[in-house]
């Protein structure tokens, strides 16, 4: 009887840990979805927008690169937030979202001059998930390098 209570206690702790993990990833995903929606809703044609003054060059906007980059980031954030909730893709999605959040943090600090607190929080949260899932990322890296070596040996 004592052995079964230890097993049940361990099972409850494991279930609570998994529930907390899912809740944390859902909160991070919600933050990135909110960020994507705010970026998609932003009006870039407004001349008072800070990015126009900071980047200076109008050719960047005439060619449509700013709009294309904006939509690419929105899609990447939404896709990463969705994949963050899928256990098999959590590590890769968290790594991609950490890179996106770092780029947004960098842009807010050095280009736009806005308050970087939101993106700093998203970067730290997604980096925490990357840290917890680092073994999965290392395993994927090793598989990829073995595959690349095998392909290069076949060509030689």
Secondary structure, DSSP 8 states (H G I E B T S, - for coil): -HHHHHHHHHHHHHHHHHHHHHHHHHHHHHHHHHHHHHHHH--SS-TT-HHHHHH--SHHHHTTHHHHHHHHHHHHHHHHHHHHTSGGGHHHHHHHHHHHHHHHHHHIIIII----HHHHHHHHHHHHHHHHTHHHHHHHHHHHHHHHHHHHHHH-
